[in-house]
Amino acid sequence: MRTTDSLRLLLLAAIWGASFLFMRIAVPALGAVNTAFLRVLCGAFGLLVVMVVMRIPRRFDGKLGWAMLLGVINSGLPFLMYCLAARVLPAGYSAILNATAPLMGVIIGAAFFSEKLTLSKVLGMVVGFTGIILISTTGEVVLSQVLVLGIVACLVATTCYGFAGFLAKRWIGARGGLDATKVAFGSQLGASLFLLPFFAFSAPQTPAANWQIPEVWGCILAVGFICTALAYILYFRLLADIGPLRTLTVTFLIPPFGIFWGWLVLGEQINQGFIGASVLIVFSIWLVNSNGLENWRRARS
C-alpha cells in the first residue's frame, strides 16, 4: 500500500472517530432519526457544492440508482443505527464496536462473494466476538437490555459496511469507475431520501428549544460536512485504489481516535476491561487482514 493511501486511511480514521463524539452530543437534543437525516443531508449538500466548484460533470453513466442504493446500505441504515446507539453507549464503545466491520466483511465475503475463508480469518472472528462480549459486560455502563440493543445496533451498522464494500466494487466499479465525489454524492442523496420519511415523522416531536442550541448545530454541520462529505470522498477513493477489505481496516484505526475525542471533550473514562476488549478486537483484525497463522505455518514447514 502506498504512503499516500496510508495517510488517507489515517485521516479518514481521525475524521470518523470524531463522528461518534458529534453524534453523542447531538442525539440527546435532536433524537437519533433527526441527527442521522441531517447528517446525510448536509453531506449531500456539501458534496454537491464540491462538484459545482470543481466543475465535476454531473453524469453518472447510468449508475446513479446504484450509487443511491449503496447510500442506503452504506450510510442511511448505519448512521441511523449509530445514532440510536449513541443514546445509550459512550462514544468510545461505539468506536470500538465499529472496528468489527472487517470481521463482518470476512463473513459476508465468504458467504456471498467467494472470498477465501482461512484459519487466520476464522480465529480472528472468534477472538473479535470474544472482545465484543467482554466490552458488553465491563466498563462504565451497566449491562442491561438497553445496552445490548445499543450494541446490536452497532453490529447491524458494521454488517451494512461489510456488504457495502463488496457491493460498491460490483455496482460502481474499481479503477476506471465513477469519480469518488460522484459516488459519494449519489450515496448521500440516496441515504437522504431513505431517511426523509422517518425525519418527517420525528422532527415535529422534537422540542422547539432543542433546535436552537448552537453547540448541537455545530455538531450537525461538522458530522455532515466533515465526517460525511469529506470522509466519503476519501472512502470511495480508497475503495477504488486498495479494495474493500483493506479499506475496511480503517475501522482498526478509528477506536483510538474515538476514545481520545470522547475522553478529551466528554471526559469519558476507560477501565482495564474496556482496554482488554479493545486489544482483543485489534488482534482479531490483525488476524483477519494479515493471514498471520498461514504465514507462520509456511515458515515452519
Secondary structure, DSSP 8 states (H G I E B T S, - for coil): --HHHHHHHHHHHHHHHHHHHHHHHHHHHH-HHHHHHHHHHHHHHHHHHHHHHTT-----TT-HHHHHHHHIIIIIHHHHHHHHHTTTS-HHHHHHHHTTHHHHHHHHHHHHS-----HHHHHHHHHHHHHHHHHHHSSSS---HHHHHHHHHHHHHHHHHHHHHHHHHHHT-STTSS-HHHHHHHHHHHHHHHHHHHHHHHGGGS-GGGGG-HHHHHHHHIIIIIIIIIHHHHHHHHHHHH-HHHHHTHHHHHHHHHHHHIIIII-----HHHHHHHHHHHHHHHHHHH-HHHHHHHHH-
